[in-house]
Every structure is written in C-alpha cells, then in structure tokens.
Amino acid sequence: MKKVDLKKELKGLYKASAKDVAQVDVPAFKFLMADGEGDPNTSEEYAQAVEALFSVSYTAKFMVKKGPERIDYSVMPLEGLWWADDLSAFVANDRANWKWTMMIMQPHFVADEVVAAAIAAVRSKKRLPGLDKLRLEEFTEGRCAQVLHVGPFSDEGPTIERVHAFIDARSGLSGKHHEIYLSDIRRAAPKNWKTIIRQPMR
C-alpha cells in the first residue's frame, strides 16, 4: 500500500514560521467547501459545515485506501476563508456579520466520483444537515504572505497586522483572509493552538 503525506510534500504551504512572515506561491488545489455566515463560536450552521466536511473527507480517505488505488493518506487540515461585506465588522470583531467558506483540500488522486460517493455514503448513515451545502471546487490564490500564529484565535490581531504590513511594503492586499487550522482544538490548550495566517497579495 502506498502512503502519502501531503502536508510533508507541501510543507512550504502547510508548515510556517511563527518568527518571520514568508511569501509563498499557492497553486490550484481541489477543495471540499461549505459557505455560511455568523459567529463560528455559536453558529449551528458553522458546526454542521465542519462536521460534514470532516465526515466526507474521512469517508473518501477510507474509500481510496480500500479501493484499487490502495493509497493511504492523512486527511488535510480544516481551512477557512473569512470576510465581511462591511470590513469594519472585522475591525470591531463583530463576528455575527462574518462570512466564511470552510474547506478541506482533497488530494489530486481522489476522483470527483469518490467524493460524490463519500457524500452519498455519509448521507445514508448520518443524514447530516451540512451535507446539502457541500461542493467540490478548484481554488487557487497565487502569491500570498503567511505566518504561523500560536495561541487562541482571539489573539490573532497582531499576527494579522504583521502579515498586512509585510504585504503593504511590497504590493497590496488581495483576496480573502485565509486561516489553516493545524491543531485539534478539542484536545490542545488554546495557548498551544497553531494556525497559519495567509493573505493573498497583488
């Protein structure tokens, strides 16, 4: 059985320094996505989206592992794109007006048909409400700046400012605020949470 560690193969994109902001070039990847809005700490829609994303991603993983490809791989981390129609909602930390796309990257060797079959399999067993909002889409960001934030999400402000300052000194902001969640927040203490903060740049 072939084993694939995508985080290791893509370490330039999924491993970042907490000390220095770095510029990276992000190519197109295929993601399982779900859109929504509202405070992620209290939104039922958010919780349903995350549950559906992980349920389908793990089901697809085991389908590939048992299928003719016989490839064993680790499910990629949860990622989020965040924005607001009124940017002051971010400055004021007005999470009720935040909009988001939560997503998990699907390896290139996982066929679209496998993902569709995984959605159907999860639906037959669990009937998760978040399944109806899932979509598979190619997404690319191109040139970006990123850095590792260590600590709770509520303390990200200064880290985000560092990324923006790095970009402002070179070009300008472009696209949506992007976070990659490397820690299992159910198990790790908030002070140890690791999150890659990424921002596209012109």
C-alpha positions as CSV (number, residue, x, y, z in Angstrom):
1,M,0.0,0.0,0.0
2,K,1.3,3.4,-1.0
3,K,1.4,6.0,1.8
4,V,1.2,9.7,1.0
5,D,1.9,12.6,3.4
6,L,0.6,15.7,1.7
7,K,1.4,18.1,4.5
8,K,5.0,16.9,4.2
9,E,5.1,17.1,0.4
10,L,3.6,20.6,0.6
11,K,5.5,21.7,3.7
12,G,6.1,25.1,2.2
13,L,2.4,25.8,2.3
14,Y,1.3,23.8,5.4
15,K,4.3,24.5,7.7
16,A,5.1,28.1,8.5
17,S,7.4,30.0,10.8
18,A,6.0,32.0,13.8
19,K,9.0,34.3,13.6
20,D,9.1,35.5,10.0
21,V,6.3,36.3,7.5
22,A,7.1,34.5,4.3
23,Q,6.0,34.9,0.7
24,V,4.6,31.7,-1.0
25,D,3.0,30.9,-4.3
26,V,-0.1,28.8,-3.9
27,P,-1.2,26.7,-7.0
28,A,-4.6,25.4,-7.7
29,F,-5.9,22.7,-5.4
30,K,-9.2,20.9,-5.2
31,F,-11.3,21.6,-2.1
32,L,-14.4,20.3,-0.5
33,M,-16.2,23.5,0.6
34,A,-19.1,24.9,2.5
35,D,-20.2,28.5,2.8
36,G,-22.0,30.3,5.6
37,E,-22.1,33.3,7.9
38,G,-22.2,34.2,11.6
39,D,-20.1,33.7,14.7
40,P,-18.2,30.4,14.4
41,N,-18.4,30.0,18.2
42,T,-22.2,30.0,18.3
43,S,-23.4,29.3,14.7
44,E,-25.1,25.9,14.3
45,E,-24.5,26.3,10.5
46,Y,-20.8,26.5,11.1
47,A,-20.7,23.4,13.3
48,Q,-22.8,21.5,10.8
49,A,-20.5,22.5,7.9
50,V,-17.3,21.4,9.8
51,E,-18.9,18.1,10.8
52,A,-20.0,17.4,7.2
53,L,-16.6,18.4,5.8
54,F,-14.7,16.0,8.1
55,S,-17.2,13.2,7.8
56,V,-17.0,13.2,4.0
57,S,-13.2,13.7,3.9
58,Y,-12.6,10.7,6.1
59,T,-15.1,8.5,4.3
60,A,-13.3,9.4,1.0
61,K,-10.0,8.6,2.6
62,F,-11.1,5.1,3.5
63,M,-12.7,4.5,0.1
64,V,-9.3,5.3,-1.6
65,K,-7.4,3.2,0.9
66,K,-9.7,0.1,0.2
67,G,-10.1,0.8,-3.5
68,P,-7.9,-0.2,-6.5
69,E,-5.5,2.7,-5.8
70,R,-4.7,1.4,-2.4
71,I,-3.4,4.8,-1.2
72,D,-3.2,5.6,2.5
73,Y,-3.1,9.3,3.2
74,S,-3.9,11.7,6.1
75,V,-6.9,14.0,5.8
76,M,-5.8,17.5,5.3
77,P,-6.5,20.2,7.9
78,L,-9.5,22.4,8.1
79,E,-9.1,25.8,6.4
80,G,-11.2,28.9,6.4
81,L,-11.7,31.9,4.2
82,W,-13.1,34.9,6.1
83,W,-14.6,38.2,5.1
84,A,-17.5,40.6,5.7
85,D,-19.5,42.9,3.4
86,D,-18.5,45.7,5.8
87,L,-14.8,45.4,6.7
88,S,-15.5,47.3,9.9
89,A,-17.1,44.1,11.2
90,F,-13.6,42.6,11.3
91,V,-12.0,45.6,13.0
92,A,-14.8,45.6,15.6
93,N,-14.7,41.8,15.9
94,D,-18.4,41.7,15.1
95,R,-18.5,38.0,14.4
96,A,-22.2,37.9,13.8
97,N,-21.6,39.6,10.5
98,W,-18.7,37.5,9.4
99,K,-18.9,35.4,6.3
100,W,-16.9,32.2,5.8
101,T,-16.0,29.4,3.5
102,M,-14.8,26.3,5.4
103,M,-12.9,23.8,3.4
104,I,-10.6,20.7,3.3
105,M,-8.2,20.1,0.5
106,Q,-8.8,16.8,-1.4
107,P,-5.7,15.1,-2.9
108,H,-5.3,15.1,-6.6
109,F,-5.7,11.3,-6.7
110,V,-9.1,11.4,-5.1
111,A,-11.5,11.4,-8.0
112,D,-14.6,13.6,-8.0
113,E,-16.7,10.4,-8.2
114,V,-15.1,9.1,-5.0
115,V,-16.1,12.4,-3.2
116,A,-19.6,12.1,-4.6
117,A,-19.8,8.5,-3.4
118,A,-18.5,9.6,0.0
119,I,-21.2,12.2,0.3
120,A,-23.8,9.6,-0.5
121,A,-22.4,7.1,2.0
122,V,-22.4,9.7,4.8
123,R,-25.9,10.8,3.9
124,S,-27.2,7.2,4.1
125,K,-25.7,6.7,7.5
126,K,-25.8,10.0,9.3
127,R,-28.1,12.4,7.3
128,L,-26.0,15.4,8.4
129,P,-27.8,18.7,7.5
130,G,-24.4,20.2,6.4
131,L,-24.1,17.8,3.5
132,D,-26.5,19.7,1.3
133,K,-24.2,22.7,1.3
134,L,-21.0,20.9,0.3
135,R,-19.4,21.5,-3.1
136,L,-16.2,20.4,-4.7
137,E,-14.2,23.3,-6.3
138,E,-10.8,24.1,-7.6
139,F,-9.3,27.1,-5.7
140,T,-6.1,29.0,-6.3
141,E,-4.6,32.0,-4.5
142,G,-1.3,32.6,-6.3
143,R,1.1,34.9,-4.5
144,C,0.5,35.1,-0.7
145,A,2.1,36.0,2.5
146,Q,1.8,33.7,5.5
147,V,3.0,33.2,9.1
148,L,2.2,30.8,12.0
149,H,0.1,32.1,14.8
150,V,0.5,30.3,18.1
151,G,-2.3,30.9,20.7
152,P,-6.1,31.4,20.8
153,F,-7.9,32.8,17.8
154,S,-8.9,35.9,19.8
155,D,-5.2,36.9,19.9
156,E,-4.6,36.8,16.2
157,G,-4.9,40.6,15.7
158,P,-1.2,41.5,16.0
159,T,-0.2,38.4,13.8
160,I,-2.6,39.5,11.1
161,E,-1.2,43.1,11.3
162,R,2.3,41.7,10.7
163,V,1.1,39.9,7.6
164,H,-0.6,43.0,6.3
165,A,2.5,45.2,7.0
166,F,4.6,42.7,5.1
167,I,2.3,42.9,2.1
168,D,1.8,46.7,2.2
169,A,5.6,47.1,2.0
170,R,5.6,45.1,-1.3
171,S,2.3,45.4,-3.1
172,G,-1.2,45.4,-1.7
173,L,-3.8,43.1,-0.2
174,S,-5.9,40.9,-2.5
175,G,-8.5,38.2,-1.9
176,K,-9.8,36.8,1.4
177,H,-8.3,36.3,4.8
178,H,-7.2,32.7,5.0
179,E,-6.6,30.5,8.0
180,I,-5.3,26.9,8.2
181,Y,-6.0,25.1,11.5
182,L,-3.2,22.8,12.3
183,S,-4.3,21.9,15.9
184,D,-7.2,19.8,17.2
185,I,-8.8,22.5,19.4
186,R,-10.8,19.8,21.2
187,R,-7.6,18.4,22.7
188,A,-4.9,21.2,22.7
189,A,-4.9,24.1,25.2
190,P,-5.7,27.4,23.5
191,K,-2.2,28.7,24.2
192,N,-0.8,26.0,22.0
193,W,-3.2,26.2,19.1
194,K,-1.3,26.6,15.8
195,T,-2.9,28.4,12.9
196,I,-1.4,29.5,9.6
197,I,-2.5,33.1,8.8
198,R,-2.4,33.6,5.0
199,Q,-3.3,36.6,2.9
200,P,-3.2,36.8,-0.9
201,M,-1.2,39.8,-2.3
202,R,-1.3,41.6,-5.6
